[in-house]
Amino acid sequence: MITKTLNNGVEMPMLGLGTYLSKDLELCQEICEKALEIGYRHIDTAQMYGNEEAVGKAVEASSVPRSEVFITTKISHKRYSDAYESVLESMKRLRTDYIDLVLLHWPFADTYKAWRDLERLYAEGAVRAIGVSNYNADRLVDLIGYNNVVPAVDQVETNLTCQQRECRKWMDTYGVAHESYAPFGQGRMDEIYEDKVLLEIASRYNKTPRQITLRFLLQEGVICIPKTVHAERLSENFDVFGFTLTEKEMEALRSFDKASPLIGNPERPERVLKALAW
Ligand SMILES: NC(=O)c1ccc[n+]([C@@H]2O[C@H](COP(=O)([O-])OP(=O)(O)OC[C@H]3O[C@@H](n4cnc5c(N)ncnc54)[C@H](OP(=O)(O)O)[C@@H]3O)[C@@H](O)[C@H]2O)c1
């Protein structure tokens, strides 16, 4: 497993398992356990997913030591006013006495209070790294400018048609690691997997177009957390090492970028209102 060294020296596995919409808690636990068995060492959850307990049970039941598993959770904007306490509750649900990475889930509501709570948890050693999610470049630069700890990670929608080049420029400027959510566009861009160029590259390596997508993102230095609740797909999504795309292939894949998010664009006021009502 390749890792990314975060801006505070913490090593983060670059491929992990996403759990958004893994609402069947028994299945979520089973899939997380299976993932650890296959070799995954990184699981992404959130207070809003309602499955932190299933993730915690899976890590506890697995033969992999807790110290070898990287767990990320995210604070719901509904808990920004008592973010500190909410993380302690997450820790209980996750059956752990520390969390590897905690993110502010969205740049809405009282983010400054929540960030200062996170800075406190980080200083106390309860959390190994802190970061943000769904932060566009302007919000990211603003947060960095007016606080002490620079986020270690920004988790934003990133896939073939939304490569986040502008935001990435600013992440690189401040040493913030780029993490992709929805690397497969949450199943809303499946027609892309019929694309001739993508299929041709995939056939060259005897891989699937989704494996090429993950490989492309990893080679771009992007941390990926594809979600699945199917064991065979867990293996497929993990089998993206041991080959390297050429610069020409990388260029061809870069040209898929339309710079337009499919899922959560925090720049649209109606999206902000929808999330606040969530
Ligand atoms: N920070 C945020 O606001 C935010 C937002 C969204 C997501 N996330 C995180 O990022 C993770 C990944 O994003 P996502 O779950 O939204 O979307 P995603 O990983 O892009 O796509 C998941 C979808 O792809 C399907 N899939 C997965 N592997 C496949 C394969 N090999 N072949 C065919 N279909 C496959 C899954 O179906 P099955 O499950 O049925 O296999 C599911 O429908 C989430 O789970 C979550 O942890 C964060």
The ligand as a Gaussian input file, in Angstrom:
#p B3LYP/6-31G(d) Opt

LIG

0 1
 N      -17.017000      14.429000       2.063000
 C      -18.150000      14.269000       1.427000
 O      -19.024000      15.153000       1.392000
 C      -18.390000      12.978000       0.724000
 C      -19.414000      12.900000      -0.230000
 C      -19.595000      11.682000      -0.879000
 C      -18.765000      10.617000      -0.576000
 N      -17.786000      10.706000       0.378000
 C      -16.900000       9.569000       0.725000
 O      -16.301000       9.080000      -0.472000
 C      -16.648000       7.716000      -0.649000
 C      -16.744000       7.376000      -2.132000
 O      -17.723000       8.162000      -2.769000
 P      -19.201000       7.657000      -3.118000
 O      -19.562000       6.481000      -2.302000
 O      -20.080000       8.831000      -3.009000
 O      -19.131000       7.277000      -4.639000
 P      -18.166000       6.365000      -5.566000
 O      -17.172000       5.648000      -4.743000
 O      -17.748000       7.217000      -6.683000
 O      -19.201000       5.337000      -6.192000
 C      -19.854000       4.360000      -5.467000
 C      -20.780000       3.647000      -6.427000
 O      -20.010000       2.903000      -7.390000
 C      -20.359000       1.528000      -7.326000
 N      -19.107000       0.756000      -7.500000
 C      -18.036000       0.720000      -6.679000
 N      -17.079000      -0.073000      -7.189000
 C      -17.554000      -0.555000      -8.360000
 C      -17.019000      -1.424000      -9.345000
 N      -15.793000      -1.934000      -9.222000
 N      -17.795000      -1.706000     -10.443000
 C      -19.036000      -1.158000     -10.585000
 N      -19.588000      -0.320000      -9.673000
 C      -18.847000      -0.022000      -8.569000
 C      -20.970000       1.320000      -5.962000
 O      -21.927000       0.277000      -6.000000
 P      -21.978000      -0.909000      -4.892000
 O      -21.787000      -0.313000      -3.544000
 O      -23.364000      -1.460000      -5.093000
 O      -20.913000      -1.854000      -5.287000
 C      -21.669000       2.666000      -5.726000
 O      -22.917000       2.693000      -6.386000
 C      -17.982000       7.605000       0.101000
 O      -18.400000       6.289000       0.319000
 C      -17.670000       8.392000       1.328000
 O      -16.887000       7.647000       2.237000
 C      -17.588000      11.904000       1.000000

